[in-house]
Amino acid sequence: MIRGRKFKALWPLFGGYVFFSGDSQAGYRAMQTSHVARVLNVVDQSRLLDELSQIERALASKAKLDPFPFARSGCRCRVRCGPLAGLEGVVLRRRNVVRLVLEVEMLGQGASLEIDASLLEPAA
């Protein structure tokens, strides 16, 4: 609240990142623009696309996503039904609230969403 008024702000989930597809020459040209600080080499492009697609699906479902630092601890689970069926992430519990953390490992970041624990099953 600012001056007694509520407001809603939109923040990027992965601030400071711009995604583009190209070869090493395209990365070199991007670096020459002085608008890019670093180009990350994506070794497993299909994995990055899968992880980013999960974030995109969660956003499309209108789920309330919160930026979340990378987390490896916890149980890896999959949503078994509903509009988010098939999404996989790490489950965290805080104050009796269950959250599913969707990871983008290459970025060392992710996003979390509140979810009903009954919708989850262990990921294989």
CYANA upper distance limits for C-alpha pairs under 8 A (distance plus 0.5 A):
  1 MET  CA      5 ARG  CA      5.71
  1 MET  CA      6 LYS  CA      5.16
  1 MET  CA      7 PHE  CA      7.11
  2 ILE  CA      6 LYS  CA      7.15
  2 ILE  CA      7 PHE  CA      8.27
 11 TRP  CA     15 GLY  CA      8.37
 13 LEU  CA     66 ASP  CA      7.85
 13 LEU  CA     67 PRO  CA      5.79
 13 LEU  CA    110 GLY  CA      8.15
 13 LEU  CA    111 ALA  CA      7.46
 14 PHE  CA     67 PRO  CA      8.14
 14 PHE  CA    109 GLN  CA      7.86
 14 PHE  CA    110 GLY  CA      8.41
 22 GLY  CA     26 ALA  CA      5.87
 22 GLY  CA     27 GLY  CA      7.27
 23 ASP  CA     27 GLY  CA      6.98
 24 SER  CA     28 TYR  CA      6.66
 25 GLN  CA     29 ARG  CA      6.76
 26 ALA  CA     30 ALA  CA      6.68
 27 GLY  CA     31 MET  CA      6.78
 27 GLY  CA     39 VAL  CA      6.84
 28 TYR  CA     32 GLN  CA      6.95
 29 ARG  CA     33 THR  CA      7.33
 30 ALA  CA     34 SER  CA      8.22
 30 ALA  CA     35 HIS  CA      8.07
 30 ALA  CA     36 VAL  CA      6.87
 31 MET  CA     35 HIS  CA      7.62
 31 MET  CA     36 VAL  CA      5.83
 31 MET  CA     37 ALA  CA      7.42
 31 MET  CA     38 ARG  CA      7.52
 31 MET  CA     39 VAL  CA      7.93
 32 GLN  CA     36 VAL  CA      8.44
 42 VAL  CA     48 LEU  CA      8.18
 42 VAL  CA    106 MET  CA      8.27
 44 ASP  CA     48 LEU  CA      7.06
 45 GLN  CA     49 LEU  CA      6.65
 46 SER  CA     50 ASP  CA      6.60
 47 ARG  CA     51 GLU  CA      6.67
 48 LEU  CA     52 LEU  CA      6.59
 48 LEU  CA    104 VAL  CA      7.39
 48 LEU  CA    105 GLU  CA      8.36
 48 LEU  CA    106 MET  CA      7.63
 49 LEU  CA     53 SER  CA      6.37
 50 ASP  CA     54 GLN  CA      6.89
 51 GLU  CA     55 ILE  CA      7.22
 51 GLU  CA    102 LEU  CA      8.03
 51 GLU  CA    103 GLU  CA      7.16
 51 GLU  CA    104 VAL  CA      6.04
 52 LEU  CA     56 GLU  CA      6.73
 52 LEU  CA    104 VAL  CA      7.19
 53 SER  CA     57 ARG  CA      6.59
 54 GLN  CA     58 ALA  CA      6.73
 54 GLN  CA     87 LEU  CA      6.51
 54 GLN  CA     88 GLU  CA      8.37
 54 GLN  CA    102 LEU  CA      7.73
 55 ILE  CA     59 LEU  CA      6.73
 55 ILE  CA    102 LEU  CA      7.28
 55 ILE  CA    111 ALA  CA      7.91
 56 GLU  CA     60 ALA  CA      6.61
 57 ARG  CA     61 SER  CA      6.73
 57 ARG  CA     84 LEU  CA      7.74
 58 ALA  CA     62 LYS  CA      7.25
 58 ALA  CA     63 ALA  CA      6.32
 58 ALA  CA     65 LEU  CA      8.22
 58 ALA  CA     84 LEU  CA      7.08
 59 LEU  CA     63 ALA  CA      6.44
 59 LEU  CA     64 LYS  CA      8.11
 59 LEU  CA     65 LEU  CA      7.74
 61 SER  CA     83 PRO  CA      7.21
 61 SER  CA     84 LEU  CA      7.87
 63 ALA  CA    113 LEU  CA      7.32
 64 LYS  CA    113 LEU  CA      6.59
 64 LYS  CA    114 GLU  CA      8.05
 65 LEU  CA    111 ALA  CA      6.47
 65 LEU  CA    112 SER  CA      6.06
 65 LEU  CA    113 LEU  CA      5.49
 66 ASP  CA    111 ALA  CA      5.90
 66 ASP  CA    112 SER  CA      5.83
 66 ASP  CA    113 LEU  CA      7.03
 67 PRO  CA    109 GLN  CA      8.32
 67 PRO  CA    110 GLY  CA      6.77
 67 PRO  CA    111 ALA  CA      5.01
 67 PRO  CA    112 SER  CA      6.98
 68 PHE  CA    101 VAL  CA      7.76
 68 PHE  CA    109 GLN  CA      6.89
 68 PHE  CA    110 GLY  CA      5.71
 68 PHE  CA    111 ALA  CA      5.21
 68 PHE  CA    112 SER  CA      6.39
 69 PRO  CA    108 GLY  CA      7.66
 69 PRO  CA    109 GLN  CA      5.56
 69 PRO  CA    110 GLY  CA      6.61
 69 PRO  CA    111 ALA  CA      8.15
 70 PHE  CA    103 GLU  CA      7.08
 70 PHE  CA    104 VAL  CA      8.44
 70 PHE  CA    105 GLU  CA      7.90
 70 PHE  CA    108 GLY  CA      5.78
 70 PHE  CA    109 GLN  CA      5.14
 70 PHE  CA    110 GLY  CA      6.42
 71 ALA  CA     90 VAL  CA      8.09
 71 ALA  CA    101 VAL  CA      8.26
 71 ALA  CA    103 GLU  CA      8.32
 72 ARG  CA     90 VAL  CA      7.84
 73 SER  CA     90 VAL  CA      7.95
 74 GLY  CA     90 VAL  CA      6.29
 74 GLY  CA     91 VAL  CA      6.26
 74 GLY  CA     92 LEU  CA      6.82
 75 CYS  CA     90 VAL  CA      5.96
 75 CYS  CA     91 VAL  CA      6.02
 75 CYS  CA     92 LEU  CA      8.40
 75 CYS  CA    122 PRO  CA      7.89
 76 ARG  CA     88 GLU  CA      7.53
 76 ARG  CA     89 GLY  CA      5.99
 76 ARG  CA     90 VAL  CA      4.90
 76 ARG  CA     91 VAL  CA      6.83
 76 ARG  CA    122 PRO  CA      6.76
 76 ARG  CA    123 ALA  CA      6.26
 77 CYS  CA     88 GLU  CA      6.09
 77 CYS  CA     89 GLY  CA      6.12
 77 CYS  CA     90 VAL  CA      6.57
 77 CYS  CA     91 VAL  CA      7.17
 77 CYS  CA    120 LEU  CA      6.62
 77 CYS  CA    121 GLU  CA      5.95
 77 CYS  CA    122 PRO  CA      4.83
 77 CYS  CA    123 ALA  CA      5.01
 78 ARG  CA     85 ALA  CA      7.98
 78 ARG  CA     86 GLY  CA      6.33
 78 ARG  CA     87 LEU  CA      6.02
 78 ARG  CA     88 GLU  CA      4.78
 78 ARG  CA     89 GLY  CA      7.05
 78 ARG  CA    120 LEU  CA      6.09
 78 ARG  CA    121 GLU  CA      5.92
 78 ARG  CA    122 PRO  CA      6.60
 78 ARG  CA    123 ALA  CA      5.73
 79 VAL  CA     84 LEU  CA      6.79
 79 VAL  CA     85 ALA  CA      5.25
 79 VAL  CA     86 GLY  CA      5.81
 79 VAL  CA     87 LEU  CA      5.98
 79 VAL  CA     88 GLU  CA      7.04
 79 VAL  CA    119 LEU  CA      6.12
 79 VAL  CA    120 LEU  CA      5.15
 79 VAL  CA    121 GLU  CA      6.94
 80 ARG  CA     85 ALA  CA      5.54
 80 ARG  CA     86 GLY  CA      6.67
 80 ARG  CA    119 LEU  CA      6.23
 80 ARG  CA    120 LEU  CA      6.24
 80 ARG  CA    121 GLU  CA      6.81
 81 CYS  CA     85 ALA  CA      5.01
 81 CYS  CA     86 GLY  CA      8.07
 81 CYS  CA    119 LEU  CA      6.75
 82 GLY  CA    119 LEU  CA      8.41
 87 LEU  CA    102 LEU  CA      8.46
 88 GLU  CA    102 LEU  CA      7.25
 88 GLU  CA    123 ALA  CA      7.59
 89 GLY  CA    100 LEU  CA      6.23
 89 GLY  CA    101 VAL  CA      5.64
 89 GLY  CA    102 LEU  CA      5.25
 89 GLY  CA    103 GLU  CA      7.07
 90 VAL  CA    100 LEU  CA      6.11
 90 VAL  CA    101 VAL  CA      5.56
 90 VAL  CA    102 LEU  CA      7.40
 90 VAL  CA    103 GLU  CA      8.49
 91 VAL  CA     98 VAL  CA      7.40
 91 VAL  CA     99 ARG  CA      6.28
 91 VAL  CA    100 LEU  CA      5.21
 91 VAL  CA    101 VAL  CA      6.75
 92 LEU  CA     98 VAL  CA      6.39
 92 LEU  CA     99 ARG  CA      5.75
 92 LEU  CA    100 LEU  CA      6.90
 92 LEU  CA    101 VAL  CA      7.84
 93 ARG  CA     97 VAL  CA      6.00
 93 ARG  CA     98 VAL  CA      5.11
 93 ARG  CA     99 ARG  CA      6.70
 94 ARG  CA     98 VAL  CA      7.12
 94 ARG  CA     99 ARG  CA      8.35
 97 VAL  CA    114 GLU  CA      7.54
 98 VAL  CA    114 GLU  CA      6.34
 98 VAL  CA    115 ILE  CA      6.32
 98 VAL  CA    116 ASP  CA      7.19
 98 VAL  CA    117 ALA  CA      6.81
 99 ARG  CA    112 SER  CA      6.58
 99 ARG  CA    113 LEU  CA      5.77
 99 ARG  CA    114 GLU  CA      4.85
 99 ARG  CA    115 ILE  CA      6.14
100 LEU  CA    112 SER  CA      5.88
100 LEU  CA    113 LEU  CA      5.95
100 LEU  CA    114 GLU  CA      6.95
100 LEU  CA    115 ILE  CA      7.11
101 VAL  CA    110 GLY  CA      7.14
101 VAL  CA    111 ALA  CA      6.15
101 VAL  CA    112 SER  CA      4.66
101 VAL  CA    113 LEU  CA      7.13
102 LEU  CA    110 GLY  CA      5.88
102 LEU  CA    111 ALA  CA      5.81
102 LEU  CA    112 SER  CA      6.44
103 GLU  CA    108 GLY  CA      8.16
103 GLU  CA    109 GLN  CA      6.62
103 GLU  CA    110 GLY  CA      4.73
103 GLU  CA    111 ALA  CA      7.17
104 VAL  CA    108 GLY  CA      6.75
104 VAL  CA    109 GLN  CA      6.04
104 VAL  CA    110 GLY  CA      5.77
105 GLU  CA    109 GLN  CA      7.01
105 GLU  CA    110 GLY  CA      8.22
115 ILE  CA    119 LEU  CA      8.08
116 ASP  CA    120 LEU  CA      8.15
